[in-house]
């Protein structure tokens, strides 16, 4: 079995979902859908679950990994990872080690963006108040702990960023 796991992490608003949706058009890979207790917005293609349903699935070991963030639960099902494929998963940085313990060939790509551009994107997304956005921007994050960590700046046009991300993912050995 030759499973390649590419974990995509980054602060909320850096364009992870938009970037991955564009990448789907140009890269043959297994893009993993998350289970989330928040109704997906226009850029997301996740499975929506009520919190009660999520808890039941978690109690029955349905997820390979799950976490909570911003009042919602997120999970990755055990049966979604494919052999002989690049498996791309948008996750929380808090669960990177769960994947690294379970799989051998794991790469983590941290999507980053300068604060001014991030602020504009968060305002445009319109999920939070300006105060909440300012609080988010002023957070300090702990260093990401990952065996194979790469940083990717998502500051180009969506087409250009997707092409560069594709090149990066294909280069991973």
DRENTOR-255123 format. One line per field, with one value per residue (C-alpha): x, y, z; chain; residue in three letters; residue number from 0. Coordinates in nm, 2 decimals, padded with zeros to 4 digits. Example, Ala and Ser with C-alpha at 12.3 -4.5 7.8 and 13.67 -1.06 7.14 Angstrom:
2
u: 01.23, 01.37
v: -00.45, -00.11
w: 00.78, 00.71
chaine: A, A
residu: ALA, SER
num: 0, 1
END
This chain:
173
u: 00.00, 00.13, -00.09, 00.03, -00.14, -00.12, -00.26, -00.36, -00.36, -00.37, -00.56, -00.92, -00.96, -00.63, -00.82, -00.78, -01.12, -01.11, -00.76, -00.85, -01.17, -00.95, -00.69, -00.96, -00.99, -00.63, -00.50, -00.61, -00.63, -00.86, -00.99, -01.13, -01.46, -01.49, -01.79, -01.88, -02.15, -02.17, -02.36, -02.10, -02.05, -02.03, -01.66, -01.69, -01.79, -01.82, -02.08, -02.31, -02.41, -02.60, -02.39, -02.59, -02.53, -02.16, -02.13, -02.29, -02.06, -01.76, -01.87, -01.90, -01.54, -01.65, -01.37, -01.00, -00.96, -01.19, -01.16, -01.36, -01.30, -01.50, -01.80, -01.82, -01.70, -01.50, -01.42, -01.25, -01.40, -01.19, -01.30, -01.21, -00.84, -00.75, -00.45, -00.23, -00.35, -00.27, -00.51, -00.56, -00.72, -00.80, -00.76, -00.68, -00.31, -00.40, -00.45, -00.15, 00.02, -00.29, -00.23, 00.15, 00.10, -00.15, 00.03, 00.39, 00.38, 00.24, 00.31, 00.17, 00.13, 00.06, -00.12, -00.02, -00.11, -00.01, -00.23, -00.37, -00.48, -00.62, -00.82, -00.98, -01.07, -01.23, -01.43, -01.55, -01.64, -01.87, -01.89, -01.76, -01.78, -01.49, -01.40, -01.39, -01.18, -00.93, -00.92, -00.85, -00.57, -00.41, -00.39, -00.05, -00.03, 00.21, 00.47, 00.33, 00.47, 00.49, 00.75, 00.73, 00.61, 00.60, 00.48, 00.27, 00.19, -00.15, -00.11, -00.14, -00.45, -00.65, -00.54, -00.17, -00.18, -00.36, -00.10, 00.19, 00.03, -00.02, 00.35, 00.44, 00.22, 00.34, 00.70, 00.64, 00.82
v: 00.00, 00.34, 00.59, 00.95, 01.18, 01.56, 01.75, 02.11, 02.35, 02.72, 03.00, 03.05, 03.28, 03.20, 03.04, 02.67, 02.56, 02.80, 02.68, 02.31, 02.35, 02.50, 02.23, 01.97, 02.09, 02.03, 01.75, 01.38, 01.31, 01.19, 01.51, 01.41, 01.56, 01.65, 01.59, 01.92, 02.04, 02.37, 02.41, 02.45, 02.79, 02.83, 02.73, 02.42, 02.07, 01.90, 01.67, 01.85, 01.67, 01.78, 01.78, 01.49, 01.27, 01.37, 01.25, 00.92, 00.86, 00.95, 00.72, 00.44, 00.49, 00.62, 00.88, 00.84, 01.19, 01.45, 01.79, 02.09, 02.45, 02.77, 02.59, 02.32, 01.95, 01.83, 01.47, 01.25, 00.91, 00.60, 00.47, 00.77, 00.72, 00.54, 00.32, 00.42, 00.78, 01.12, 01.19, 01.56, 01.66, 02.00, 01.95, 02.13, 02.15, 01.99, 01.65, 01.63, 01.37, 01.14, 01.10, 01.07, 00.78, 00.61, 00.66, 00.66, 00.90, 01.22, 01.57, 01.89, 02.20, 02.52, 02.78, 03.13, 03.48, 03.83, 03.99, 04.27, 04.03, 03.79, 04.07, 04.17, 03.80, 03.75, 04.07, 03.97, 03.62, 03.79, 03.51, 03.72, 04.07, 04.31, 04.26, 03.89, 03.93, 04.15, 03.90, 03.62, 03.83, 03.90, 03.54, 03.38, 03.03, 02.77, 02.63, 02.35, 02.01, 01.80, 01.56, 01.69, 02.05, 02.28, 02.64, 02.77, 03.14, 03.18, 03.54, 03.49, 03.46, 03.15, 02.99, 03.06, 02.95, 02.62, 02.55, 02.62, 02.40, 02.12, 02.14, 02.12, 01.82, 01.63, 01.69, 01.53, 01.19
w: 00.00, -00.09, 00.09, 00.07, 00.32, 00.26, 00.56, 00.49, 00.79, 00.83, 01.01, 00.93, 00.63, 00.46, 00.17, 00.24, 00.11, -00.19, -00.28, -00.24, -00.46, -00.73, -00.69, -00.75, -01.10, -01.19, -00.96, -00.96, -00.59, -00.31, -00.16, 00.18, 00.29, 00.65, 00.87, 01.04, 01.27, 01.09, 00.76, 00.49, 00.32, -00.06, -00.07, 00.13, 00.03, 00.37, 00.52, 00.76, 01.08, 01.39, 01.71, 01.84, 01.53, 01.54, 01.90, 01.82, 01.53, 01.74, 02.02, 01.76, 01.64, 01.29, 01.28, 01.24, 01.38, 01.53, 01.69, 01.79, 01.69, 01.71, 01.87, 01.60, 01.57, 01.28, 01.19, 00.92, 00.87, 00.89, 00.55, 00.34, 00.30, -00.03, -00.11, -00.40, -00.40, -00.28, 00.01, 00.08, 00.41, 00.56, 00.93, 01.26, 01.34, 01.68, 01.52, 01.29, 01.52, 01.50, 01.13, 01.17, 01.42, 01.19, 00.85, 00.74, 00.44, 00.59, 00.48, 00.64, 00.44, 00.64, 00.43, 00.53, 00.44, 00.55, 00.82, 00.60, 00.32, 00.58, 00.75, 00.41, 00.34, 00.68, 00.65, 00.30, 00.43, 00.68, 00.94, 01.23, 01.37, 01.32, 01.69, 01.65, 01.34, 01.52, 01.81, 01.56, 01.39, 01.72, 01.83, 01.87, 01.75, 01.89, 01.66, 01.44, 01.53, 01.22, 01.08, 00.72, 00.75, 00.45, 00.43, 00.14, 00.09, -00.07, -00.19, -00.57, -00.78, -00.71, -01.04, -00.98, -00.62, -00.71, -00.98, -00.74, -00.47, -00.73, -00.82, -00.45, -00.38, -00.68, -00.57, -00.23, -00.21
chaine: A, A, A, A, A, A, A, A, A, A, A, A, A, A, A, A, A, A, A, A, A, A, A, A, A, A, A, A, A, A, A, A, A, A, A, A, A, A, A, A, A, A, A, A, A, A, A, A, A, A, A, A, A, A, A, A, A, A, A, A, A, A, A, A, A, A, A, A, A, A, A, A, A, A, A, A, A, A, A, A, A, A, A, A, A, A, A, A, A, A, A, A, A, A, A, A, A, A, A, A, A, A, A, A, A, A, A, A, A, A, A, A, A, A, A, A, A, A, A, A, A, A, A, A, A, A, A, A, A, A, A, A, A, A, A, A, A, A, A, A, A, A, A, A, A, A, A, A, A, A, A, A, A, A, A, A, A, A, A, A, A, A, A, A, A, A, A, A, A, A, A, A, A
residu: UNK, UNK, UNK, UNK, UNK, UNK, UNK, UNK, UNK, UNK, UNK, UNK, UNK, UNK, UNK, UNK, UNK, UNK, UNK, UNK, UNK, UNK, UNK, UNK, UNK, UNK, UNK, UNK, UNK, UNK, UNK, UNK, UNK, UNK, UNK, UNK, UNK, UNK, UNK, UNK, UNK, UNK, UNK, UNK, UNK, UNK, UNK, UNK, UNK, UNK, UNK, UNK, UNK, UNK, UNK, UNK, UNK, UNK, UNK, UNK, UNK, UNK, UNK, UNK, UNK, UNK, UNK, UNK, UNK, UNK, UNK, UNK, UNK, UNK, UNK, UNK, UNK, UNK, UNK, UNK, UNK, UNK, UNK, UNK, UNK, UNK, UNK, UNK, UNK, UNK, UNK, UNK, UNK, UNK, UNK, UNK, UNK, UNK, UNK, UNK, UNK, UNK, UNK, UNK, UNK, UNK, UNK, UNK, UNK, UNK, UNK, UNK, UNK, UNK, UNK, UNK, UNK, UNK, UNK, UNK, UNK, UNK, UNK, UNK, UNK, UNK, UNK, UNK, UNK, UNK, UNK, UNK, UNK, UNK, UNK, UNK, UNK, UNK, UNK, UNK, UNK, UNK, UNK, UNK, UNK, UNK, UNK, UNK, UNK, UNK, UNK, UNK, UNK, UNK, UNK, UNK, UNK, UNK, UNK, UNK, UNK, UNK, UNK, UNK, UNK, UNK, UNK, UNK, UNK, UNK, UNK, UNK, UNK
num: 0, 1, 2, 3, 4, 5, 6, 7, 8, 9, 10, 11, 12, 13, 14, 15, 16, 17, 18, 19, 20, 21, 22, 23, 24, 25, 26, 27, 28, 29, 30, 31, 32, 33, 34, 35, 36, 37, 38, 39, 40, 41, 42, 43, 44, 45, 46, 47, 48, 49, 50, 51, 52, 53, 54, 55, 56, 57, 58, 59, 60, 61, 62, 63, 64, 65, 66, 67, 68, 69, 70, 71, 72, 73, 74, 75, 76, 77, 78, 79, 80, 81, 82, 83, 84, 85, 86, 87, 88, 89, 90, 91, 92, 93, 94, 95, 96, 97, 98, 99, 100, 101, 102, 103, 104, 105, 106, 107, 108, 109, 110, 111, 112, 113, 114, 115, 116, 117, 118, 119, 120, 121, 122, 123, 124, 125, 126, 127, 128, 129, 130, 131, 132, 133, 134, 135, 136, 137, 138, 139, 140, 141, 142, 143, 144, 145, 146, 147, 148, 149, 150, 151, 152, 153, 154, 155, 156, 157, 158, 159, 160, 161, 162, 163, 164, 165, 166, 167, 168, 169, 170, 171, 172
END
